[in-house]
């Protein structure tokens, strides 16, 4: 059974705009429509001590970033937004990042990484790496502790968040001290139980759309390098990872399988599964108590682990 508040919120969101199929449109036409839908939950957001938007240097040019600061933050995280690597930005995830900053008593650095299909893998991950290194290099200047920095992300952003740790581990750079992932996409595999049972669109996300997202991300193919499919990567030596799972999500089995792989690699992992929750529900914090509870649990993880 879907959470009643989520069902009501999704119905109001759907009524706010005409329906469209992102997989059947040019991305230049589809992206503004997808972003407008995602903006639905971003009014009435909580206030913070400081919110600042600026640019940082990226490997392909300047990247827009936004720093959310509660009063006297004790830690900081880089946040990588969802949207199938093809849509969304710091504006569409503004409310979620504000709530996470308050729940985790942390500064949150949101990033507009380059989007597919114009910029397929590894461009989004390269931008995430650049932002992580920028945060680490500038923590002292920002009055943040350099030894309490992490990464978080939802959906496609959760994939990139794990990729940051994998890349930094492999090149011997400073890794995040903890990573929080919400309903992540961790491998382009579409025959799992959750895809078979939930991928028909009853709860929003479909198997067809996930296949399309992955194809955009991977440059027109489903052949994914290891850093793009962290489910199959070497997961040893990573810092603690949090996995938040929406039980009615077609990609829920990605997180369940990743939890098993992390355990086999002796990498510390904490898992919360939210009955009645659908993919993307944590953006609904304005209207949905379950979303606020999930953000609170993620914030608690960051407090304990960073």
N, C-alpha and C positions, 0 to 999 in steps of 0.2 A: 504494500500500500504506500502510495506516495504521501509525503508529509502534507497535510491540508494547507498549511501556509505557503509551501512551495507551489502547490497546484494553483492556488489563488494568485500568487505573484506571477507565475508563468502565464496565466490567462490574461492578466492585465497587461503584461509586457507584450504579448502577442497582439492584443487589441490596439496597441499604440502605433502600429505600423502595418503596412501591407505585407503579406507573406512573399518570400522569394527563395530561390534555390541557388545557393552559392556555387554549387558544382556545375551549374548550367549557364553561368554568366562570366563575362570577362572580369578579372579581378579588379580592374579599375572602376567598374560599376558596382561590383558586389561588396567591396571593402567598406565604402561609406555606409551602405545599408546595414552591414553587420556591426559596424562600430556604433551606429545610431541605436540599434537594438540594445547593444551592451551598455550604452549610456543610461538606459532607463532607470537603473537602480542607484545612480550616483548623485541624486540631490538629497538634501537633508543629511549630509555627512557630518561626522563629528569634527569639532574644531581641534587644532593642535597648536602648540606654542609657536611653531614656525613651519611654513611650507615654501620651498624655494625651487623654481624651475631654472635650469641652466643647461649648458652644453659641455660635454666632455669629449676628448679626442678618441676617435675610434679608428679601426684599421681601414675603413672605407670612407672616412670623413667624420665630421662632428655628429655626435649623438645627443638627442635630447634626454635629459635626466631630470628627476624631481626628487628632492630630499624632504622627507617628512620627519619632523622632530617633535616628540612630546617634551614635556618639561624635564630637563636633566636626564637624557637617555643614558642607560648603563651599558648598552650594546648596540650593534647595528647589523642590518642585513641588506644585501642586494636582492631586490625582488624582480622576478622575470615573469611577465604576464602571459596568460594563455591567449588562445585565439587561433589555434591550429598553425602557428608559425606564419600565418598569412593575414591576420586581422588583429585589431585591438592595439592599445597603447597605454600610456600612463593615465590618460583621461578616463578610459573605460574601466580601469581598475583602481581609480582614485579612492573610492569608498573602502574597498577591501584593504588597501595599503594603510589608510588612516586607522582603520580598526585594528589591524595587526600591529601597528606602531604602539597603540595604546595598550593592547593586550600583552605585548611582549616587553613593554617599557623600553622600546628600542627605536633608534632612527632607522628609517626604511628608505633605501635608494631605489626608486623605480627607474626603469630604462626603456626607451624606445629603440630596441634593436632592429636591424634591417629585416624586412619581411620577404617571405617567398610569395610568389614564384620568381619575382624579380631578383631576389637575393637568396638562393637556396643554400643548403648546408655546404660549407661550414660557416657561412657569413653570420647567421644569428648567434652561433656559439662563439665565434671570434669576437663579436661585439660584447657578449656576456663576459668573456674572459677579460676584455679590456676594461669593462666597468668594474669587475671584481678587483683587478689590480689597481685601478684608480682609487677605489674605496680604501684598499689597504694602504696605498701610498699617502693618502690624504687624511687618514683617520685622526692623526695627531692635530693637524690643522683644523679639523672639524670638531675638536675636543671630544673625540671618541676613543675608547680603549682599543689599541691595535690587536690585542689578544682576545677580543670578544666579538669577532666578526663572522657572519654566516651568510648563507644564501637561501632563498625560498622562491617558490614558483608554483603556478597552477597549470595543469594540463600540458600544453606544449612547453610552457615555462618550467614545469617540473622536470621535463626531459633535459632542458638546457641547464638547470640547476645541478643535476647529477653530472652532466658533462663538464661543468666547471671544475668539480672536484677531481674527476678522472683525468682531465687534461693537466691540472696543476700538480697532481700526484706524479704523473708520468714524466713531467719535465722538471720536477724537483722544486717547484715554487710553493709558496705558502698556501695551504688549503683552507677552505672554510672550516671553522671549528664545529659547525653543525649545519645540516641542510634540512629544510622543511618542504615537503612535496605534497601537493593537493591534487588528487585524481589525475595522476600523471600518465602520459603516453610514452611507454618505454620500449616498444618494439613494433614494427609494422606486421603484426601477425593477427589475422582476423578470424581465426577458427576457434577461439576460446569459448568457454561456456557463457561468459558474460556477453560476448558479441552475439552468440547464437540466441540467447534468451532475451536480450534487451536492445539489440541493434536495429529494431524495426521502426524506431521513431516514436514509440509511445511515450517515452520520457525525454524527448528532445533530440539528443545526439543519435545519429544513425551510423551503422557500419559503412554505408556508402560514403557518407561525409568524411569519416575518419580515413578511409582509403584515399579520398581526394586530398585531404590535408597532408597526409604522409607523402603523396606523390608530388605535391607542390614543394614540400620541404626538401625532398631528395632529388629535385631537378628532373622530374618526369619519369622516375623509376621507383621501384620499391626495394632496390638493392641498397641497403643501408650500411655505411661504415660503422665500426664498433662504437665510436663516440656518439653516433646518432641513435644507436639502439642499446642503451646502457643495460638493459635486461640481460644481454649476452656478454657484457664486458667483464673484465677482471675487477671484482668489487672489494678486494682485500686492501686494507690499510686506509679506508675512508673514515672520516669522522662520523659521529652519530647522525642517523637519518630518521626523519619522521615521515610517515606515510599516512595521509588522510584519504579515506576511500568513501565514495558515494555508492551506496549499495545498489542503486538503480541506474548505474552508469555502464554503458557497453564496454568501457575500457577498465572496469574495476579489476579484472583478472590480471592486468598489467602490474598493478600495485601488489596484489596478492602474490604473484610469482616473484616479483622483485624482493618482497619480504623474505621469501624462502631462499632466494639466492644470496641475500645479505647474511642470513643466518648461517648458511653453508660456508660463507667467506669469513665468518667470525667478526662481522661488522655490526656494531650496535644499531638496532633498529627498533623504533616504537611505532605501533600501528593503532589507528582508530578507524573504525568503520561505522558509518552513519546510516542506520536504517531509514528508509523513506526519502533519502537524499538523491538528487539527480546531478549529473555533470554540470559544473558551473555554479552550484548552489551557494558557494561562499560569497559570491558577488551580491547576493540578495540580503545582506545584513540589515538594510533599512526595514525590510518587511518580514523577515523570517527569523524566528528565535533560534532555530537549529543552525542557521548560518552563523549567528553570533556566538553560539556555544562552540561550534567548530573552530572559529577564530580564537576563542579563548583558550581552547586546548592547545592550539598551535603556539599561541603566545606563551603558555606555561612551559611548553617544550623549549622554546628559545630562552626563557629565563633560566631554566635549569641547566641547559647544555652549552650555552655560550659563556 
